[in-house]
Amino acid sequence: MIKVSVMYPYRDGARFDHAYYSDQHMPLVSARMGAACLKYTVDKGISGGDAGSPPAFIGMCNIFCDSVESFNASFGPHAGEILGDIANYTDLTPVMQISEVMVG
């Protein structure tokens, strides 16, 4: 199993609409990916490691798929629509990482 993490680095004054991200964008991603999206999670950054410090990431999602190939096959055809929706909830540029899930 793989996990695709899409993370939005914290920046003071950045715009990030958590409600839109959770309630509109991620259901769109899941719907377009179909059965290849086994599940997803959405996180809201609240703090860094030091008390009172800003989070490293203001928001992120983790999309779980059977393989990189299944992710690419399901996300790729809809990438334009999905990536085009980013401007509706943030002015940040996301960072993406694909990981193999070792435990969980």
Summary of the structure (lengths in Angstrom):
residues: 104
radius of gyration: 14.0
end to end distance: 9.8
largest distance: 42.5
contacts: 273
relative contact order: 0.34
helix: 38%
strand: 30%
